[in-house]
Amino acid sequence: MFASVVVNTTENKKMISIPSRGLIFDHSQYYVLIYKSPSDITIRPVQVLNTVGERSYISEGLTEGEHLIGTQALLIYQELNS
């Protein structure tokens, strides 16, 4: 599952929103998996500004239009790190 969403905050700043299940917390840092192709998956650190329900708002680390892995992200992350 992939998601790319842009949300305007009350401060009139654009912010990226992703499903919270796509976040991985490891070594005191949040990460996401950027998908480009089956052989090109990148682990990237992100800064989470806030989480509301099942949505997390990212302040740094992602750009609009990038594809994230949202299902089974933790299992893929563990395989990439082994």
Beta strands, then each sheet from edge to edge (+ up, - down):
strand 1: 5-8
strand 2: 14-19
strand 3: 24-26
strand 4: 29-37
strand 5: 40-52
strand 6: 55-60
sheet 1: 1+ 2- 6+ 5- 4+ 3-
end
